[in-house]
């Protein structure tokens, strides 16, 4: 529910910035463009974070996940990075889906 409220607030703020043109098609396209730009900006930032983890561990996420979960000794730094990397990976996938829906 919180997510829907945030999106609704963003749309309302966007509409307040625009002068109504009388054409709902133009407004719809502008709103779609606004959200695409917003999603691509977020995707770019997340991709940078993912890239840092890939460089640090010279691995992709799935391989690193396997290494962390199957390690004989627990490494807290690896687990911390794993949890953060997993969150960024999840957010990246979620945004990818949202971009395709807009």
Protein Blocks (a to p, Z undefined) as FASTA:
>chain_A
ZZmmmmmmmmmmmmmmpccehiaklmmmmmmmmmmmmmmmmmmmmmmmmmmmmmmnopaf
klmmmmmmmpmbdcfklmmmmmmmmmmmmmmmmmmmmmmmZZ
